[in-house]
């Protein structure tokens, strides 16, 4: 707060310095400075200088010296504040002050290569030498420099520097855009070259991967379709959900075992003892602190000796400590705090009363005695705290024997209280006893502080334990309720599966029954947990876990039964005919048939298996080594990739009875094809890394396909689908690696070198732009162009090595970084544009205010001079001269208003510019009427025009201030919001436009009242030649302004996309047909 006040005083002082010089208009571009006015008689030249300096010159010279001394004071204040602000972390304010200090020492051509201090010295020297004209020139330079200094401190940017920064920023952004476009074209050329460089092996590999992915997607779709039809997919999903629910219930059982509501009361007793230990430790610390203050004051008093300043400082410090202690005592109402405050207050009073060396020495001794008493009281408080802590530690160790969350919290409390620094309880080192050194304990830490730290850590552990113990009940209640709802939903889902098949029905029904029992137990456990009944809740939760386990087992049996019922029986032919009464499921060796047995493996030496089926299943549907016995069909397997003929005897599809041998066979065949495809990858023109990636991905795909085939054979649709998706992911990775790892050779390698040269050119351009951007003095974070240059360098290296896929990726990254840098620069550009517009608004408002004040001064002079006129004739010579001077002043104001209008029109703020243009036109007419050409008019008509100018400037100032306030209160619009970045928003201009039209209508109504002859018709209509020409001029002025308002509104309507009303269109057409001419004004975007 104090530093803010210092900065405010600094700015006010600088403003005072600036006010000591004549004010000047806005002199910086784009608003030109006002034209030089006729020289007025100066008091410096009006006084004779024959006998040396006049009194006025001497006074001005002395005042110039005073201003120079104030400037020195200002510089010293800024230096002190800059260091303080930097230390406080207010880097922006410190930066502004350093910028202001730099301005004070800068030399520039506008100041005649002099610093501000040297300019003031030169001005004083010119005044001392009686050279008033030269002194005035120096003062104008001083004023400009002071205004710039004030702008730096107020963080107002110079308009010229802002525009230069904007131009530089826009040029860098434009070059970045060109480089991004060049990089995009280079990426396209690299992609085309990569496509052309692929050899036939790579083309075949890519096509094979795509075909395998298509076949895998088809198998996945068939598997999911069959799984939904026969319920196996739902059964697998239910089993997985049930397994998750069971694992969750086992974790809840562990929490039930750790929950001990009764132990919470023991923890609360520990909390009471800890509060006592912490209170005594706090008392000891407070008393020790007061003792240190007294000892420090005594030492300072002894060292000060006869130094009154040092002794007063010690007294003030002790008195401040006494006041702080008194506030703490009142707040805490603690006896120890009151004792510390009383001792400090008494010691401060003794020091203040000591006036000589002897009394000061005695006072120091008294302070030391008071400190000894406080330290003794602190030691007693610490001992009481140690005793309370030891009692808590013993109780916590006893409570820690419980195997619960409360017991764990108690053990943490005991461990925190048992920590010691340097030595354990037996006097050994901390490393020997196993006690960790106390955190935060240093060589200067007191015993009371260490006790407080241990008690604080124990308190945190205790609070955590209490909170966890309190939350366990509600948490378990919510978890068990959620599990009950999930179990009930699973039971209902399984109930719907019982009607699909007999194999599914029995297991699903049993699992559903167990889930219903589990849901009831879970609901009961939730109620017991909510009531705080840990034992009963734990028992119900255990029963729920048992039911969930039984349900999971029943689902497993249902799945096994489904798989067994779906297997083909030996001795049956899929086409309904037996082949020699045998079913061959493996390979028949030595040309001997299997005698009526289903063989699960291979027959040995032509002997049949002795009526047994290995693994309990017939391996019908699988082929060993892809071979079949000559002249025999394999049971359940299509020959040479052909489809199976017909269905099973029951008339159901194989998937409907449990297994999917046809899908399993197709999946197994696809796995083999993918394995073969991996062998073909070796001949593709891929780089080594991509080739390894392709082979690894294809191997992973084949492994996943084999898992899917096994799951399909066992009727586990969900597991098969998961494996099939893994296979698709692996195939996608293989395809990506094959597409990105093209290695260029031959002509492609030569073309890649050409692209490499282009990439190097882009990289060098990026580096030059990065250096150019770093040279700009910008406070905003700059875009990472070095990252774009780095990725461009990597792309060049990849192109040089013929790695086209890697080069393409790095080129895409380079373009992305360049576009990102452009976006960041665009945001910075918008910030600078806002600053430029704010500065321009400020200057326009400043100029409008100056115009208004100077015009009001001329209005007062006109009114005064008109009152001095006698009769209706020409005024006297003296009045004519003074009226002519007012006319010149108003004409000069009109020129300044016209220049300001041109400036604001360049920002496309057309309504604001129109008001300034109208002001300029009215001021020109006023100047004409007040001067020779107008016959020195100063009556009501001229004064009415002056009031119109005053009102228009007032409107303009009001609108400008409202816009400045809106900008300060509203956050800047985000980048890319769609609207143009205008100096003044459309809403503000439209409001002002409406106000202008209302004024015109009110003026017309007033004219009709004052001059009814203007609206007379027929015989009463006056002859135009008989009307007052000045009246007609007023009417024409209003008509012209109305037309300008209409044209401006049409411009807004066209730009905003508002359709014209039908009446306006018809009127325009009829006017065109009649050949009528309509006055128009030239607006941006209009032709002619």
N, C-alpha and C positions, 0 to 999 in steps of 0.2 A: 504493500500500500504506500509505504514511504517513497519507494523508488518511482512509483507511478506519479505521485505528487511532484517529485523532483523533475521528472520529464515534462510534466504539464507546465511547471514554472519556467523550464528551459524554453519551451515553445512560446510561452507568453513574452519572455524577454526578447526572443528573436523577433516576434511580431512587433514589439515596441520599437526595436531598432529600425525595422522596415517602415514603421509609421513616421519616423523622424525625417523621411525623405518624401518628395512629392510622389503621389500615386501615378502609375502608368497603366495603360490598357494592356490587354493580352498581346504580347509582342511576338509570341512564338507562332510558327506556322501550324496549321494552315490559315489562321486568322492573321492578316497583316496588321502591322501597327498603324495607329491613327496618323493622319497627315500632320505635318508640323503646323502649329497654330501661329498666327501673327505674334511677334514678340511683344510682350507687355512690358510696361515700364517697371524696372526692377528697383527695389529700394537701395540696392547696392550702387546702381548707376545714378540714382537721383540725388545722392549725397556727394558733396564735393570731396575730393580726395587730395586737395592741394596740401593739406597739413597732415599727411599720413592716413592711417586707417580710421574709418568712421567707427562710431560706437557699435553700429549694426554689424559691420564686418568683424570687429573684434569679438563680439558676442557669438557670432556664427563659428569663428575659428575655435573659440573655447568650447562650444558645444560639440564641434567635430572631434576635438580631443577627448571629450567625455565619452562620446560614442565609441571611440577607439579603445578606451579603457574597458568599457562594457563588453566589447568584443573579446578582449583578452580574458575577462572573467567568464564569458560564455565558453571559450575554448577550454579553460581549466575545468569548468563544471562538466562539460561533455567527456573529457578524459576520465574524470573520476567516475561518472555514471557508466561509461562503457565497461570499465573493469568490474564494477559492481554487478551490472546486468549479466555479464558473462559468467561471473561466479554463481549467480542465482539461476543460471540455466536459461535466461531470456536472451537467447542468441540473436533473434531477429532484431530486438531493440538495440542490442549491442552493435549489430551490423549497421543499423541506421546511423548510430552515433559515430562509428568509425568512418562511414561514408561522408558524414558532415565534416569531420575533422580533416579528411583528405581534401574536401572541397576548399577548406580554409587555406590549405597550403598549395593548392593547384595554381598554375599560371596558364592563362589561355589568351588567345589573340583578342577576344572580345573585351577582356579587361586590360588590354595593353601589356600583356605578359607580366602582370603584377598580381600578387596575392591580394586578398580582401584587406588585410591589415595594411599592406603597402598602398593600396588605393585610398584608404582613409587618411594615411599619412600625407599622400600627395594632395588630397583635397584640402587638408588643413594648411599645407604649405601654400597652395594657391590662394586660399582665403587670407592667409597672413601676408601674402605679397600683393593683395588687392586685385588679383586677377579673378574676378567673379565669374566671367564666362568659362574660363578653364575649370574653375572649381565646380561649376554646374555640370560640365561634361563628366568629371570624375564621379560626382554624386549620382548621376544616372547609371554609371557602371556599377557603383556600389549597390544601388537599389536592385539592379538586375541580379547581382551576385547574392544579395540577401534573400531575394525571392526564391532563388534556386536553392539556397541553404534551407529555407523554411520548407520548401517542397520535399527535400531529402528527409528532413526530420518527420514530416507528416506522411512519409512513404508515398508521395505523389511523384509519378514518373514524368520525366520530360517528354513532351509530345513528339519532338523530333527523334529522340533516342528510341522511343517506343515504335515509331514507324520504321526506323532503320532495323530494329530487332525483328519486327514483323516481316520485313522484306527478306532479311537473311534467313529467317525460319521458313518462309514459304519457298525460297529457292532450294533449301536443303530438302524440304519435303517433296518438291517437284522432282529433284534428281533421284530421290529414293523411289518415287513412283516409277520413273523410267527404268531404274535398275531392277525393280520388282517385275516389271513387264518383260525386260530382257531375260530375267531368270525364268519366267514362266515359258517364254519361247524356247529357251534352252532345255527345259524339262520336257517339252513336247518333242523336240528333236531327239533327245535321249530315249524317250519312250518309243519313237518310231524306229530308231536304230536297234533298240533292244528286241523289238519284234522281228526286224529283218535278220538279226544275227543268230536266231535260234536254228540249230541243226535239226535234221529229221528225227534223230533219237529223242531230242527234247520235245519236239512237237508230239511224237507218239506217247512220250511219258505224260505230258500234260493231258492229252486226250484220254489216256488210260486212267489217270487220277479222277478226271471228271466223270468218266463212265462208272468207276467204282463208287464214287460219291452218290451218283444217281441211283445205282442199284441198292446201295445201303439205305438211302432214304425210302425207297420203295419197300424194302424189307421191314424197316421200322414202322412204316404206315400199316403194313399187313399185320405186324405183331400187335400193334396197339389196337387195331380194329378187332382182331380175334380176342385179344385180352378183354376188351370192353364187352364183347359178345358173350364169352363164357365165364366172365367174372374173375378170371385169374388176375387181371391187372388190379382190380379193386381189392382182391385178397392180398396181393403183395403189398399194396399201399397200406392196407389196414395193419398188416403185420409189422411194417416199418414204423408206423405211428405208435403201435402198441409197444414196440421195443423202446422207442424214445420215452414213452410215458412211464415205462417200468424203470428206466434209468433215472428219470426225474424223481420218481417216488423213492428210490433208494437214497438219493441225495437228501430228500426231505426227511427220511428216517434218521439220517445222520444229524440233521438240525434238531429234530425232536430229542435225540439223545443228548445234545449239547444244551438244550433249553432247560433252565432250572429257575422258575419264578421265585422260589423261596430264597435263592441265593441273592436276589436283588436287594433284600433287606439288609443282608450283611454288607453289601457294597455301600448302601446308604450310611451305615454306621462308620465305615471307613471314610466316607466323604466328610462326616462331621469332624473326625479327628484331623483330617487333612486341612480343613478350614482353620482349625486352631493353630496348626503348625505354620500355615501360610501367614496368618495374622501376626504371630510372634516374629516371624522372619521379616515381615514388612515393618513392624515396629523397630526392630533392630537396625534395619537399613535406614529408616528415617532418622533415628537417633545418631547413627554413625555419620550420615550426611551432614547433619547439623554440627556435629563435632568437627568435621573437616572444614566447614565454613568458618567456625570460630578459630581453628588453628591457622587457617590461611590468612584470616584477617589479622591475627596476632603477629604472624611472621611478616606480613606486609607493613604493619605499623612499625615494627622494629627496624625493618630495612629502610623505611621512609625517613626516620630520624627527624631532622628539621625540615624535610621537604613537605611543605603544606599540601601541595597538589597531590602527592602520592598518598599522604595520610587521608585527605578528603576522598580520594578514590576508594581506599580500603573501607572507609566509613560508609560510603554510598553502596558498595557491593554488599556489605554485611546487612545494611538496612534493607536492601532489595531482597536478600535471602530471608530476612525476618518476615517481610511482608508476604512472600510466597508461602512460607511455613504457616503463617497465621491463616491464610486462605485454606490451606490443606487441613488445618486443625478444625476450622469451622465446618468444612465439608464432611470430614470423617467423624468428628465428635469423639476422637480417640485421645486417651490420656497421654500416651507417648507423643503424639503429634502436638498436643498442647504444651507438654514439657519442652519439646524442641523449639517451638515458636517462642515461648517465654524466655528461654535462655538466649536465643538469638536476638530478641528485642532488647533484653537487658544489656547484652554485650554491645549492641549498636548504640544504645544510649550512653554507655560508659565511654566508648570511643568518641562520640560526638562531644562529650563534655570535656575531654582532655584537650588542654590548650598549649601546654609546654612539654618539654622533653621528659620531665619526671612523671607527670600525670599520664603521658602516653605510654611510658614503660610500665607503670602500674596497671594501666588499662589492659595492656597486652598480657601481663601476668594473670589478670582476672579472667581474660578470655581463655587462656590455657587451662585454668582451673575449671571453668565451666565445661570446656571440652572434655576434661578427664571425667567429670561427673556424668556427662552424656554417654561417654564410651562405657562406663561401668553399667549404666542402665541398659545400654544396647547389648552388652554381654549377657546380662540377666535375661533379657528378652530372647536372645539367641538360644540360651540353654533351655528355656521353656519350650521353644520351638523344636529343639533337638529331641527333647523328651516326648513331645507330642508325636513327632515323626517316627520315633522308635516304636511307640505304642501302635501306631498305624501299621508300620512294617511288620511287626509280629502278628497282628491280626490278619494282615494280608497274606502272610506265609501260611497261616492256618487255613484260610479260605481257598488258597491256591491248590489245595489237595483235591478239590472237587473237579471231576472231569466234565466241565461244562464251560460255556462261554463266560460266565461270571467268574469261574475259577481261573480262566486264562487272564481276564482283566485284573484279578487280584494278584496274580503272579507278576504282571507287568508293573503294577503299583509297587509291589515289594522290590522289584528289580530297580525301579527308578529311585526309590528311597535309599537303596543300598549302595548306589554309586558314590564313589569317593575319588578325590583328585590325588594322584600320586601314590597313595597307600591304601591297602585294604584293611579290614578290621584287625588283622593280626600284625599289622605293621609292615608287611611285605609290600612289594611293588604291585601296581595294578596288573601288570602282566603275570605276576606270579599267582595272585589270588584269583585271577579271572575277572575281576571287576574292571569295567571299561572306564577310562578317564571321563570325568564329568564334562559334558558338552558346554562350551562357552566359558569354562574356567580358565583364567589366565593368571599370570603372576601377580597382577594387581587386584584380583578378585578377593573380597572379604569372605569370611566364614558365613556371615548373614546372607550375603548374595548367593553363595553356593547352596545354602539351605533353601533359600527361596526358589532357586532354579530347580532343585530336586523336587520340591513340593509342587512346583508348577507342572513339571513333566508327569509326576504321579497323578495330579489332578486331571490332566488331559487324558491319561490312560483310564482313569476311573470314570470320567464322563463318557468316554467311548464305550466302555463296558456296560455302563448303565443304559446308554442309548441302544446298544445292540440287544441287550437282554429285554428291554421294553419292546423293541421292534420285532423280536423273534415270533412272539405270539401272533400279532396281526399278519406278519409275512407268511407264516405257516398256514394260518387260516385262509388267506387269499389263495395261496398255492394249492391247498387241498381242495378248495371249492372249484378252482379252475380245472384241476385234474378230474374232479367228479363230473363236471360238464363234458369234458373231452371223452371220458370213459363211457358216459351215457350215449354220446353221439356215435362212438365206435360200435357200441352194442346195437344201436338201431341200424347202422349201416350193414353190419354183419347179418342181422336178421333178414335183410333184403336179399342176401346172397344164398339163403338156404333153398330157395325155389329153383335155382339154376340147374343143379345136378345133384345126384345122390352123393357123389364123392365130396362135393363142396358142402353139402347141407349138414352132414353130421358134425364135422369139425367146426363149421361156422356157427352152428346152433350152440354147441358146447362153449365156444369162446364167447358168444353173446351172453350166455347165462352167467359165466364167470365175470364178465365185464359189468353186468348189472349189479352183481354182488360187490364188485370193487367200487362201483359208483356210490353205493349205499355206505360202504365203509369210509370212503373218502369224504362224503358229506358229513358223516358223524365226526371224523377226525377234524374237519374244519370247524364244526360247532364247539368241540372240546378245546381246540386251540384258541378260539375267540373268547372262551370263558376262562382261559388261563389254566386249564386242567391238562398239564403236560403228560402225566402218566397215562390217563385215559386216551388222550389224543395219540400218543405213541402206539398204544395197543391197536387202535382202530387203523392207524396208518400201516402197521405191520400186516394186519389182515388184508388190507387193500393190496399190498405188495404181493402177498401170496396169491390172491385171486388174479392179479394181472399176470403173474408168472404162469399160472394154470391156463389162462386164456391164450397166452403166447404159445404154450405147448400144444394146445388144441389146434391152433392154426397151423403149426408145423406139421401135425399129423394129417390135417386136412389136405395140405399141399402134397404130402407124400402119397396119400391115397389117390389124389388127382393124377399125380405123375404115373403111379402104377397102373391105374385104370386106363391110361391112354396109350400104353405100350402095345405094340402088335404082338400077337401070340404066334409062337412058332408053328410051322406046319400049315399056315394059311398063306394063300397067294393073293396079292392085291387085286388081281383081275378075276378072282373067284375060282381059279384053278390051281391045284397043287402041282408042284414040279417034283415028280418021283417021290411024293409024300414027304418031302424034306424042305426045310427053310434054311437057306444058306445066309448067315449074317456076317461072315468074315471072309477069309480066303480058304478055298479048299486046296490042300496041298496034294501033289502026286496024282491029281486027277481023280481022287476018291471022293465019293459023296458022304455026307453026314447022315448016319442011319437014324432018322427020326428024331434027332436031338437038335435043340437050338444052341448053336455054338457061339459063345460070347467073345472068344478070342480066335486062335488059330488051331486047327486040328493038328495033332502031332503024328507024323509018319503014316498018315492015312488011317489012323485009328479014330473011332468015334468016342466022344465023351460019354461016360457011363450014365446016361439018362439025367444028367444034371445040367443046369443052366448057370454058368458063372455070373456072379454079381446079381443074381436074381432077376435079371432082365435079358430080353433078347435084343441083341444089337442090330435088329432089323432097321434098316434105314441108313446104315453107315457102311462105307466101303473101305476096306484096308488097301492103302496105297493106290487107291483109285482104280483097282482092277476088279474084274468080275469073272466068275467061272464061265467058260465057253459054253454057250447054248443054254445057260440058266439065267433066270431073272433074279435080281436081288430083291428080297422082301422089303417093301416099304420105301424103296429108293428108285428114282426115275433113272432110266438108262440114258447116258450121253447127254445129260442136261434136259431130257424131255420130261414133260409133266406126268404125274402119276395118273393111272387109269382108274377112275371111279373113286368110290368112298369105301369106308369100312362096312362091315356087315350090318352094323346097327343103323346105318344110314346117316350118321352124323359125321361132320368133318373131324379130322384128327384133333384139331385144336379144341373142339367142343368136349372131348373126353379127357383132356389134360395135356398131353404132349403136342408138339408141333414138329413132327419129323420132317415134313417137307420144308418148312422154314429153316429148321436146324441144318438140313442138308444144304440148302441154298446158301445159308450163312457160312457154313464150313467151306463150301466151294469158293465163295467170295474171299474168304480169308486166304485161301491158297493162291487165288489170282493176284491179290495184293502183294503177297510174298514174292511171287514171280515178278511183279511190277518193280519191286525194289531192286531186283537184279538188273533190270533194264536201265535203271537210273545211272549206272556207271558209264554208259556211253554218251550221255547227254553233255552238251558243252556248258557245264555249270562250274562255278568256282568251287574250291575244295570245301569251304564252309557250308555253302548251300547244298552241295552234294551230300554231305554228312547229315544236314538237317532233313533233306528229303528221305534219305534212307532210314533215319531214326523215326521220323514221323510215320512212314509206311510200316515200319516194324511195329510201332505202337498201335497203329490201326489194325494190323493183322492180329495182334494179341487181343485187342478189345473184341474183334469179331469172333475169335475162338471162345472167349468168355460168353459172348452173346449166344453162340451156337449151343454151348453146354447148358446155358440157362433155358434156352428154348426147348431142348430135349427133356429138361426136368420140369417143364411147364411153369417156369418162373418168368412170367411176362414182364413184370416191372424191372427185375434185375437185367433181363435181356434188353429191354428198351434203354436202360441206363448205359449198358455196355455199347449198344449201337450208337448212342449219341456220342460217347467217347470216341468211337471209331470215326464218326463224321468230323469231329473236331480235329482229330489227327490227320485225316485226309485234307481238311482245309489248310492246316499248317503245311502239309507237304506241297499242296498246290501253290501256296504263297511263296514258299522257298524256291520252288521250281520257276516261278514267274519272276522273282526278284534277283536270282543269282546267275543271270545269263553272263557268260564270259565271252567277250569280243575277241575275234581272231581274224587274221587276213585283212580284207578290205574294211571290215567293221572296226578293227583295231586302229587303222589309219584314220577313219572318220572320227573315232573316239578321241584321238589326239587333237583333231581340229576343235572338237567341242571343249576339250580341256583348255585350249588356249583362250577360248571365249570365256570360260569360267574364271580363268586367272585374271582376265581384264575386269570382269565384274567384281572380283574380290579386291583388286587394287582400288577400284572406284569406291567401294564400300569403305575401305580403310581411309582414303582421303576425306570422304564425307564425315567419317567418325572423328577425325582430327579437327576438321573444320567446325563440327558441332561442339567439340569440347572447348574450342577457343571462345565460344559465346559465354558471356557471364550470365548464367541462368541459375536461379534458386531452386528450380524444380528438378526432380530426378530425371536424368537423361536416358534415352532408350539404349538398349544394349546392342549397338551396331557391331561391336566386336564379336558377339555371338553369331551374327549373320556372316561376318567375314570368316569365322572359324568353320562354320558348316560349308561355306563356299570353298574353302581350302580343302576340306575333306572330300567334297564332290570332285574337285580337280584331281586329287590323288586317285580316287576311284576310277575316274575316266582314264587317267594315265595307265592304271593297272588293267583296264578293260572290264572292270566290274560295273556293268551298266545298271544292274538293279540297285546296287548300293548307291551309285551316283544319282540315280533318279530320286531316291528317298532323300538324300542330302540336299539335292536341288529344291525339292519341295519344302524342306525345313528352312533353307535359305530364303525362299520366297515368303514363307510364313513369318519369319523374323523381320524381314524388310517391311511387310505389311503392318506388322505389330509396331515397328518403330515409327511408321507413318502415322498410325493411330495415336501414339503417344505424343508425337510432335503436333498433331492436329489439336489434341487437348491443350498443349502448351500454347499453341497459336490462338485458341479461343480465349485462354486466360489473358494473353497479351492484348487481344482485341477488346476484351472487356475493360482492361485497364486503360487502353487508348480511348475508348468511348467514355469511360468515367471522367478521364482528364478533359476530354473535349466538352462533355456536358458541363463540367465545372467551369471551364473557361468561357463557354457561351453564356452560362448563368452569370458569371462575373462581368462579362461585357454588357449583358442585358441590364444588370444592376447599375453599372456605370452609366449606360445610356439613360436609364430612368432617372437617376439622380441628377445628371447634368440637364436633362430635359425639364425636370421639375424646377431646377434653378432658373431656366429660361422662361418657364411659365410664370414664375413669380415676378421676374423682371418685366415680362410683357404686361401683366396685370398692373404693376406699379407704374409703368410708362403710360399705359392707357389712362390711368387715373389722372395723370398730369396733363393730358391733352385738353385743349380749350377749343370748343366748337367742333364742327364736322369737317373743317378744312384740313389742309396739310399741317402737320406739326411744325414747331420751330426747328431751327437748325440743330440745336443741341439734342432735341428729342429724336430728330431724324438720324443723327450719328449713333445714338444709343440703340434705336430700333434697328439700324443697319447692322450693328454689332450682334444683336440678338439673332437677326436673320442669318449672319455668317455662322454663328454657333449652331443653329438648327440645321443649316445646310451641311455643315461638317458632320453633325450627328447622323444625318441621312446617309452620307457616304459610308460611315462606319456600320450602320444598320444594313446597308446593301451588301457590304463585304461579308458581314456575319451571315446574311441570308444565303449568299453563294456558298459559304462553307458548309452550312447545315443542309443545303440542297444537295451537295455532293454526297452526303450520307443518306440520301433518299428519304429524309424527313421532310416531306413536301409541305405539310400543313404548317409546321413550325417555320419553315422557310417562307411560306406565303405571308405569315403574320409579320415577319421581319421585313419582307418586301413591301407590304402595305404601310408599315411604319416608315420605311424609307420614302415611299411616295408621299405620304402625308407630311413628313418633315420637309421634303423638297417644296411642297406647295406652301407650307407655313413660311419657309424662308423666302419664297417668291413674294407672298403677300405682305410680309413685314418689310420688305426692301423696296427699292426704287420701282421694280417692275410691277409690284402690287399696289403701289400708291401708299405704302406705309400703313397698311391696315393693321389694326390691333384690337378690333372690336370683338363682339360675341362670336362671329363666324370663325375667326382665327383661333380664339380661345377654345371654342368647341372642338376644332381640329386637334388642338394641343391636348385636350382632355381625352380624345379618342386615342391618340398616341400613348398617353399615360395608361389608359385602360388596357390597350393591347399589350404593352410591355409588362404590365402587371399580370395579365393572363399567362404570358409566356414564362415569366419567372415562376409563377405558381406551378405550372405544368412541369417545368424543369426541376423544381425542388421535389415535387411528388415523384418524378421518375428517379431522381437520385436517392430518395428515401426507399423506393421500392427495390432498387438494386442493392441497397445496404441491408435490407431486411429479408429479401428473398434469396435463397440459394441459387447459384448459377444453374442454368438448364443443362442437363446431361448432353454429352456429345451425340450427334446423330439424332436429335429430337425432331428434325424435319423442318423447323422454321428457320427463316433467314435471320442472321445475327444483325439486327437493326439497332441504330442508335436509340430510337424511340419506338416502342411497340405500337401496333396499329390501333389498339384500343385507346391509347392516350391521344393519338392524332385524331381519331374519329370523334372523341369527346370535344376536343378543341375545335374541330370542324363544325360540329353542331352549335357550339357556342358562337362561332362567327356568323352562322346563318341566323341564329336568334337575334344577334345584334343588328343584322341587316333588316330583319322584319320589324324590329322595334323602331329602327331609324325611319323606315318607310311610313310606319303608323304615325310617328311624330310629324313627318313632313305633311301627311294628309291633314293632320289637325291644324298645323300652322299655315298651310297653303292649300285650302280646299279647292282653289281654282285648278289645281293639277288634276283632280279627278272629275271635273265638270264635263258634261257631255252635251252634245247638241248645240243649241244656240248659245248656251252659257259657257261653252268651251272657249277659253281664251286663245287669242292668236299667239302662235309660238314666238313670233318676233316681239310680242309685248311682254314676254316673261323675262324675269331677271336672269341675265346670263350666268351669274354666280349660282342661282338656284338650279338652273339646268345643269350646271357643272356638278352640283351636289347629287342630283338625281343620276347623272351618268356615272358618277363615282360609285354609288350604291349598286347600280345595274352591273357595272363591271365586276365589283366584288362578288355579287351574287353569281355571275357567270363563272368566276374563278372557283367558287365553292362547289358549284354544280360539276365543273370539269374535274375537280379534285375527287369528288365523290364517285364520279364515273370511273376514274382511274382505280380507286380502291375496289369498286365493285368488279371491275374487270380482273384485277390481280387476284382477288379473293375468290373468284369463280362464282359470284352471285349473279344469276340471270337478270336481265333487264325486264321491268314490268311491260306488259303488253301495250299500255297506253303510251309509254315512252317510245316504243318502237314505231307505233302508228304515227305519233307526232313527228318523229324524225323523218319518216317516209313522206308525209305530207309536206313537210318543210322543204325536203329535197325537191319534190315535184314542183313546188311553187317558186323554186329558184332562190329562196331566202338564204341569206348568209348568216351564219351563226358564229359569233366570236369564240375563239378557242385560245387556250394557252398551251405552250409546248411542255410536255411532260416526258419523263424517261419512258421509253418503250413505245411512244406514239410516233407515227409517221406524219410529217408535215405540220 
